[in-house]
């Protein structure tokens, strides 16, 4: 199963110079837990619900006074849409993050999260089993022996 099969295509963006109030409003409107942070339209980081909570607690300021820049995680950890779901899980683990931004060239096309992988676990396992069965069949066919 590929990343493009399981990622969310509903991507929210927010400018690096915006406030967390703007980011939260966009995330709530789209019912998502993160926003890709852009600088002149180019993706460069991500801000999540956890980042917002940390920044709010740390500064004790209203969200309208906290810049996205101060709360966002950067650099952005990305993956291509044709990568395997297994590779996405490995990258999430390697980088210690819960979301990868899916990019096709320079275009942001989705976000894949640990939740997306869990939600699609049955399909991912089924695909892996089919590949293993096909490999076994190929290796044990009569003309190979």
Secondary structure, 3 states (H helix, E strand, C coil): CEHHHHCECCCCEEECCCEHHHHHHHHHHHCCCEEEEEECCEEEEEEEHHHHHHHHHHHCCCHHHCEHHHHCECCCCEECCCCEHHHHHHHHHHHCCCEEEEEECCEEEEEEEHHHHHHCHHHHHHHHHHHHHHHHHHHCCHHHC
